[in-house]
Amino acid sequence: MPDFLNDKKRYYTPVEYVFDKVGGLYKMPILWRLKDKSLRFSELKRSINRASDRMLSKTLKELVADGFVSKEIIPEVPVKTIYTITEKGKRSIAIISTLREYGFELMKEDGIEH
C-alpha cells in the first residue's frame, strides 16, 4: 500500500490517518458528548474531568481545525464559547460507536466491569 502525505506527516494506511484525526485520549470522548447537543467548554470539562484545561483546549482546537467540531463565540459578559459537532464529526460517530461496543465486548471477555 502506498504512503500518504498530509502536512508533512506520513501515513501508511487510511486507518492510521483516521486514528490520527479522531483518536487519542480526548477526541473520541469529546465527539461522543457533542453528538446529541452543543456544549460549552466548562460543560465538556465537567464531563471529561480527567482532562486538564490545557489538554481539553488543545484537543478542541485540533478538532475545530480538522473540521470535526465548530466553535461559536457569543460576545456577552462573560463570553460564551459553544462547541458543536459538524457533519464531518457526525460521520465519525458510527465508527466511535462500533469501537465503543467492541471495547465493552473486550472488557467483558477480560473480566473488566464497567
N, CA, C and O atoms as a DFTB+ gen file, in Angstrom:
456 C
 N C O
     1  1       0.854      -1.177       0.000
     2  2       0.000       0.000       0.000
     3  2       0.902       1.242       0.000
     4  3       1.896       1.284       0.725
     5  1       0.561       2.243      -0.802
     6  2       1.401       3.444      -0.860
     7  2       1.295       4.281       0.408
     8  3       0.325       4.203       1.163
     9  1       2.330       5.082       0.606
    10  2       2.316       6.025       1.721
    11  2       1.422       7.202       1.355
    12  3       1.206       7.495       0.179
    13  1       0.908       7.867       2.379
    14  2       0.099       9.068       2.191
    15  2       0.787      10.199       2.939
    16  3       1.216      10.022       4.079
    17  1       0.892      11.345       2.309
    18  2       1.487      12.504       2.960
    19  2       0.424      13.565       3.168
    20  3      -0.358      13.860       2.264
    21  1       0.398      14.136       4.365
    22  2      -0.518      15.228       4.671
    23  2       0.178      16.145       5.663
    24  3       0.570      15.707       6.744
    25  1       0.333      17.400       5.309
    26  2       1.002      18.368       6.184
    27  2       2.346      17.840       6.671
    28  3       2.683      17.953       7.849
    29  1       3.102      17.266       5.750
    30  2       4.444      16.744       6.027
    31  2       4.451      15.553       6.982
    32  3       5.506      15.164       7.482
    33  1       3.303      14.985       7.231
    34  2       3.223      13.795       8.073
    35  2       2.919      12.603       7.176
    36  3       2.074      12.686       6.285
    37  1       3.605      11.508       7.414
    38  2       3.443      10.311       6.591
    39  2       2.504       9.323       7.281
    40  3       2.645       9.018       8.465
    41  1       1.551       8.839       6.507
    42  2       0.625       7.810       6.971
    43  2       0.807       6.595       6.070
    44  3       1.037       6.730       4.868
    45  1       0.702       5.423       6.656
    46  2       0.897       4.200       5.886
    47  2      -0.418       3.540       5.485
    48  3      -0.457       2.746       4.545
    49  1      -1.487       3.866       6.195
    50  2      -2.806       3.329       5.849
    51  2      -3.864       4.390       6.118
    52  3      -3.637       5.291       6.925
    53  1      -5.013       4.302       5.460
    54  2      -6.110       5.219       5.755
    55  2      -6.593       5.085       7.202
    56  3      -7.044       6.062       7.799
    57  1      -6.499       3.881       7.761
    58  2      -6.917       3.670       9.155
    59  2      -6.023       4.477      10.097
    60  3      -6.510       5.081      11.053
    61  1      -4.728       4.487       9.828
    62  2      -3.796       5.280      10.630
    63  2      -4.170       6.767      10.559
    64  3      -4.106       7.478      11.562
    65  1      -4.556       7.222       9.374
    66  2      -4.963       8.616       9.191
    67  2      -6.207       8.933      10.022
    68  3      -6.272       9.966      10.688
    69  1      -7.199       8.029       9.976
    70  2      -8.432       8.229      10.752
    71  2      -8.119       8.311      12.238
    72  3      -8.620       9.195      12.932
    73  1      -7.292       7.393      12.731
    74  2      -6.980       7.409      14.158
    75  2      -6.187       8.650      14.554
    76  3      -6.283       9.106      15.693
    77  1      -5.409       9.199      13.632
    78  2      -4.721      10.451      13.921
    79  2      -5.728      11.591      14.068
    80  3      -5.545      12.490      14.889
    81  1      -6.783      11.545      13.272
    82  2      -7.777      12.621      13.288
    83  2      -8.779      12.503      14.431
    84  3      -9.159      13.519      15.014
    85  1      -9.219      11.285      14.770
    86  2     -10.247      11.143      15.814
    87  2      -9.781      10.302      16.998
    88  3     -10.534      10.101      17.951
    89  1      -8.556       9.813      16.942
    90  2      -8.038       9.003      18.045
    91  2      -7.425       9.874      19.125
    92  3      -7.602      11.092      19.137
    93  1      -6.720       9.249      20.008
    94  2      -6.111       9.968      21.110
    95  2      -6.974       9.871      22.346
    96  3      -8.035       9.246      22.334
    97  1      -6.521      10.481      23.390
    98  2      -7.170      10.333      24.687
    99  2      -8.508      11.056      24.796
   100  3      -9.407      10.575      25.484
   101  1      -8.659      12.197      24.133
   102  2      -9.852      13.016      24.365
   103  2     -10.729      13.273      23.144
   104  3     -11.873      13.699      23.303
   105  1     -10.238      13.030      21.946
   106  2     -11.027      13.365      20.752
   107  2     -12.334      12.582      20.681
   108  3     -13.399      13.165      20.480
   109  1     -12.256      11.269      20.845
   110  2     -13.491      10.473      20.774
   111  2     -14.454      10.810      21.906
   112  3     -15.651      10.942      21.655
   113  1     -13.979      10.956      23.146
   114  2     -14.921      11.358      24.203
   115  2     -15.585      12.716      23.938
   116  3     -16.761      12.899      24.250
   117  1     -14.843      13.656      23.371
   118  2     -15.429      14.962      23.046
   119  2     -16.501      14.801      21.971
   120  3     -17.616      15.300      22.123
   121  1     -16.166      14.110      20.894
   122  2     -17.138      13.909      19.812
   123  2     -18.369      13.171      20.316
   124  3     -19.491      13.504      19.934
   125  1     -18.172      12.175      21.165
   126  2     -19.293      11.402      21.705
   127  2     -20.230      12.303      22.507
   128  3     -21.450      12.178      22.401
   129  1     -19.675      13.199      23.301
   130  2     -20.504      14.085      24.126
   131  2     -21.213      15.146      23.291
   132  3     -22.287      15.615      23.667
   133  1     -20.623      15.523      22.169
   134  2     -21.232      16.540      21.309
   135  2     -22.236      15.958      20.317
   136  3     -22.900      16.712      19.606
   137  1     -22.359      14.643      20.257
   138  2     -23.221      14.030      19.237
   139  2     -24.682      14.407      19.389
   140  3     -25.411      14.443      18.398
   141  1     -25.131      14.688      20.610
   142  2     -26.547      14.988      20.843
   143  2     -26.840      16.459      21.096
   144  3     -27.970      16.911      20.910
   145  1     -25.819      17.212      21.521
   146  2     -26.066      18.629      21.810
   147  2     -24.763      19.412      21.839
   148  3     -23.686      18.857      22.059
   149  1     -24.885      20.702      21.614
   150  2     -23.748      21.608      21.715
   151  2     -23.430      21.832      23.185
   152  3     -24.320      21.826      24.035
   153  1     -22.147      22.029      23.471
   154  2     -21.731      22.220      24.862
   155  2     -20.718      23.344      24.968
   156  3     -19.969      23.621      24.031
   157  1     -20.709      23.984      26.126
   158  2     -19.694      24.979      26.444
   159  2     -18.445      24.256      26.933
   160  3     -18.498      23.079      27.290
   161  1     -17.329      24.964      26.947
   162  2     -16.068      24.388      27.416
   163  2     -16.228      23.831      28.828
   164  3     -15.787      22.718      29.114
   165  1     -16.856      24.603      29.702
   166  2     -16.999      24.173      31.103
   167  2     -17.837      22.901      31.220
   168  3     -17.583      22.073      32.096
   169  1     -18.832      22.737      30.349
   170  2     -19.654      21.524      30.370
   171  2     -18.846      20.310      29.902
   172  3     -18.961      19.222      30.466
   173  1     -18.037      20.509      28.873
   174  2     -17.158      19.428      28.426
   175  2     -16.152      19.079      29.518
   176  3     -15.875      17.906      29.770
   177  1     -15.617      20.098      30.154
   178  2     -14.632      19.884      31.223
   179  2     -15.240      19.064      32.354
   180  3     -14.601      18.149      32.873
   181  1     -16.461      19.385      32.733
   182  2     -17.124      18.630      33.811
   183  2     -17.340      17.173      33.427
   184  3     -17.190      16.278      34.260
   185  1     -17.690      16.936      32.179
   186  2     -17.993      15.562      31.769
   187  2     -16.738      14.746      31.442
   188  3     -16.782      13.516      31.426
   189  1     -15.630      15.427      31.183
   190  2     -14.345      14.745      30.951
   191  2     -13.370      15.294      31.992
   192  3     -12.381      15.938      31.643
   193  1     -13.646      15.043      33.238
   194  2     -12.903      15.702      34.312
   195  2     -11.451      15.266      34.430
   196  3     -10.676      15.921      35.128
   197  1     -11.060      14.189      33.774
   198  2      -9.657      13.774      33.836
   199  2      -8.767      14.631      32.929
   200  3      -7.543      14.601      33.052
   201  1      -9.379      15.389      32.027
   202  2      -8.624      16.236      31.099
   203  2      -8.283      17.563      31.764
   204  3      -9.137      18.194      32.386
   205  1      -7.039      17.975      31.627
   206  2      -6.662      19.302      32.117
   207  2      -7.263      20.348      31.179
   208  3      -7.601      20.041      30.037
   209  1      -7.393      21.572      31.659
   210  2      -7.902      22.655      30.811
   211  2      -7.044      22.783      29.549
   212  3      -7.565      22.953      28.447
   213  1      -5.734      22.700      29.726
   214  2      -4.800      22.855      28.611
   215  2      -5.010      21.766      27.558
   216  3      -5.076      22.064      26.365
   217  1      -5.113      20.513      27.988
   218  2      -5.275      19.409      27.037
   219  2      -6.643      19.444      26.354
   220  3      -6.756      19.166      25.161
   221  1      -7.678      19.787      27.123
   222  2      -9.013      19.881      26.538
   223  2      -9.046      20.991      25.490
   224  3      -9.601      20.811      24.406
   225  1      -8.456      22.125      25.812
   226  2      -8.404      23.250      24.883
   227  2      -7.617      22.883      23.622
   228  3      -8.054      23.180      22.510
   229  1      -6.471      22.247      23.792
   230  2      -5.635      21.828      22.658
   231  2      -6.392      20.850      21.761
   232  3      -6.360      20.971      20.536
   233  1      -7.067      19.889      22.369
   234  2      -7.802      18.885      21.602
   235  2      -8.970      19.516      20.854
   236  3      -9.217      19.181      19.696
   237  1      -9.689      20.425      21.505
   238  2     -10.790      21.119      20.833
   239  2     -10.280      21.932      19.647
   240  3     -10.917      21.954      18.594
   241  1      -9.139      22.599      19.807
   242  2      -8.553      23.366      18.698
   243  2      -8.240      22.453      17.516
   244  3      -8.475      22.821      16.366
   245  1      -7.710      21.259      17.799
   246  2      -7.405      20.306      16.731
   247  2      -8.685      19.846      16.034
   248  3      -8.734      19.772      14.806
   249  1      -9.718      19.538      16.817
   250  2     -10.986      19.092      16.230
   251  2     -11.633      20.193      15.395
   252  3     -12.231      19.912      14.357
   253  1     -11.517      21.440      15.840
   254  2     -12.044      22.576      15.071
   255  2     -11.227      22.742      13.784
   256  3     -11.797      22.893      12.703
   257  1      -9.900      22.713      13.898
   258  2      -9.032      22.882      12.723
   259  2      -9.265      21.790      11.681
   260  3      -9.172      22.044      10.480
   261  1      -9.567      20.575      12.140
   262  2      -9.797      19.455      11.226
   263  2     -11.243      19.371      10.742
   264  3     -11.572      18.495       9.943
   265  1     -12.111      20.270      11.213
   266  2     -13.483      20.335      10.723
   267  2     -14.465      19.373      11.366
   268  3     -15.567      19.189      10.848
   269  1     -14.097      18.751      12.486
   270  2     -14.997      17.823      13.172
   271  2     -15.930      18.543      14.148
   272  3     -17.004      18.042      14.479
   273  1     -15.509      19.713      14.599
   274  2     -16.260      20.498      15.581
   275  2     -16.223      21.955      15.139
   276  3     -15.222      22.421      14.594
   277  1     -17.320      22.672      15.378
   278  2     -17.323      24.116      15.135
   279  2     -17.329      24.836      16.478
   280  3     -17.796      24.313      17.489
   281  1     -16.799      26.046      16.452
   282  2     -16.692      26.856      17.668
   283  2     -17.414      28.172      17.422
   284  3     -17.138      28.875      16.449
   285  1     -18.338      28.494      18.312
   286  2     -19.078      29.753      18.210
   287  2     -18.808      30.567      19.468
   288  3     -18.979      30.083      20.586
   289  1     -18.389      31.796      19.269
   290  2     -18.141      32.698      20.395
   291  2     -19.300      33.671      20.478
   292  3     -19.603      34.377      19.517
   293  1     -19.947      33.703      21.639
   294  2     -21.079      34.600      21.865
   295  2     -20.576      35.746      22.736
   296  3     -20.216      35.541      23.895
   297  1     -20.552      36.968      22.165
   298  2     -19.970      38.102      22.880
   299  2     -20.909      38.694      23.931
   300  3     -21.588      39.690      23.684
   301  1     -20.936      38.083      25.071
   302  2     -21.676      38.625      26.206
   303  2     -20.749      38.563      27.408
   304  3     -19.637      38.045      27.305
   305  1     -21.176      39.069      28.510
   306  2     -20.331      39.053      29.707
   307  2     -20.880      38.028      30.681
   308  3     -22.011      38.174      31.143
   309  1     -20.111      36.988      31.010
   310  2     -18.831      36.627      30.387
   311  2     -19.042      36.017      29.003
   312  3     -20.135      35.561      28.665
   313  1     -17.972      36.019      28.216
   314  2     -18.030      35.480      26.857
   315  2     -18.370      33.991      26.920
   316  3     -17.833      33.254      27.747
   317  1     -19.271      33.559      26.032
   318  2     -19.637      32.140      25.937
   319  2     -18.983      31.548      24.697
   320  3     -18.979      32.163      23.631
   321  1     -18.439      30.364      24.845
   322  2     -17.907      29.621      23.711
   323  2     -18.671      28.312      23.629
   324  3     -18.678      27.521      24.573
   325  1     -19.315      28.093      22.491
   326  2     -20.148      26.906      22.285
   327  2     -19.488      26.019      21.228
   328  3     -19.092      26.490      20.163
   329  1     -19.380      24.745      21.539
   330  2     -18.818      23.766      20.602
   331  2     -19.937      22.870      20.087
   332  3     -20.771      22.391      20.855
   333  1     -19.943      22.651      18.763
   334  2     -20.978      21.855      18.105
   335  2     -20.311      20.883      17.143
   336  3     -19.363      21.238      16.442
   337  1     -20.811      19.665      17.117
   338  2     -20.282      18.686      16.165
   339  2     -20.743      19.070      14.760
   340  3     -21.885      19.490      14.569
   341  1     -19.853      18.925      13.780
   342  2     -20.179      19.231      12.386
   343  2     -20.659      17.956      11.686
   344  3     -20.658      16.875      12.275
   345  1     -21.066      18.098      10.432
   346  2     -21.464      16.916       9.655
   347  2     -20.297      15.933       9.542
   348  3     -20.484      14.720       9.638
   349  1     -19.113      16.462       9.342
   350  2     -17.920      15.609       9.279
   351  2     -17.734      14.863      10.600
   352  3     -17.416      13.674      10.609
   353  1     -17.931      15.560      11.697
   354  2     -17.829      14.933      13.012
   355  2     -18.902      13.887      13.235
   356  3     -18.648      12.839      13.830
   357  1     -20.111      14.176      12.751
   358  2     -21.217      13.216      12.909
   359  2     -20.923      11.907      12.189
   360  3     -21.329      10.841      12.650
   361  1     -20.221      11.981      11.065
   362  2     -19.876      10.751      10.336
   363  2     -18.939       9.867      11.146
   364  3     -18.898       8.656      10.930
   365  1     -18.192      10.446      12.069
   366  2     -17.271       9.646      12.889
   367  2     -17.991       8.904      14.015
   368  3     -17.433       7.968      14.588
   369  1     -19.207       9.302      14.336
   370  2     -19.931       8.711      15.473
   371  2     -20.209       7.229      15.257
   372  3     -20.121       6.451      16.207
   373  1     -20.538       6.819      14.046
   374  2     -20.790       5.391      13.786
   375  2     -19.541       4.562      14.079
   376  3     -19.633       3.476      14.651
   377  1     -18.389       5.070      13.692
   378  2     -17.131       4.369      13.946
   379  2     -16.839       4.335      15.442
   380  3     -16.450       3.301      15.985
   381  1     -17.029       5.466      16.098
   382  2     -16.795       5.536      17.540
   383  2     -17.742       4.594      18.272
   384  3     -17.342       3.924      19.224
   385  1     -18.982       4.541      17.837
   386  2     -19.968       3.655      18.456
   387  2     -19.555       2.189      18.311
   388  3     -19.664       1.408      19.256
   389  1     -19.084       1.828      17.128
   390  2     -18.617       0.459      16.901
   391  2     -17.419       0.143      17.789
   392  3     -17.361      -0.932      18.386
   393  1     -16.473       1.055      17.884
   394  2     -15.312       0.859      18.760
   395  2     -15.740       0.747      20.221
   396  3     -15.186      -0.046      20.983
   397  1     -16.722       1.541      20.596
   398  2     -17.238       1.515      21.974
   399  2     -17.836       0.146      22.299
   400  3     -17.540      -0.438      23.342
   401  1     -18.669      -0.353      21.406
   402  2     -19.285      -1.670      21.617
   403  2     -18.224      -2.768      21.650
   404  3     -18.290      -3.679      22.476
   405  1     -17.255      -2.676      20.755
   406  2     -16.164      -3.645      20.742
   407  2     -15.372      -3.568      22.048
   408  3     -14.955      -4.592      22.588
   409  1     -15.171      -2.368      22.544
   410  2     -14.497      -2.184      23.829
   411  2     -15.244      -2.859      24.963
   412  3     -14.633      -3.514      25.808
   413  1     -16.575      -2.704      24.990
   414  2     -17.384      -3.383      26.015
   415  2     -17.225      -4.899      25.917
   416  3     -17.098      -5.583      26.933
   417  1     -17.235      -5.422      24.681
   418  2     -17.065      -6.870      24.489
   419  2     -15.712      -7.341      25.019
   420  3     -15.634      -8.341      25.733
   421  1     -14.651      -6.623      24.669
   422  2     -13.314      -6.997      25.135
   423  2     -13.209      -6.917      26.649
   424  3     -12.617      -7.791      27.282
   425  1     -13.782      -5.871      27.228
   426  2     -13.745      -5.722      28.684
   427  2     -14.450      -6.900      29.355
   428  3     -13.967      -7.438      30.351
   429  1     -15.591      -7.291      28.802
   430  2     -16.339      -8.418      29.360
   431  2     -15.517      -9.702      29.261
   432  3     -15.422     -10.463      30.225
   433  1     -14.922      -9.937      28.088
   434  2     -14.080     -11.121      27.893
   435  2     -12.905     -11.152      28.864
   436  3     -12.498     -12.220      29.323
   437  1     -12.368      -9.988      29.171
   438  2     -11.205      -9.897      30.058
   439  2     -11.586      -9.747      31.524
   440  3     -10.723      -9.556      32.380
   441  1     -12.889      -9.835      31.812
   442  2     -13.347      -9.766      33.196
   443  2     -13.298      -8.381      33.813
   444  3     -13.208      -8.242      35.033
   445  1     -13.356      -7.362      32.979
   446  2     -13.333      -5.980      33.471
   447  2     -14.761      -5.470      33.532
   448  3     -15.489      -5.513      32.541
   449  1     -15.152      -4.990      34.693
   450  2     -16.510      -4.453      34.853
   451  2     -16.524      -2.992      34.442
   452  3     -15.546      -2.269      34.631
   453  1     -17.637      -2.572      33.882
   454  2     -17.785      -1.152      33.501
   455  2     -19.017      -0.571      34.123
   456  3     -19.313       0.607      33.923
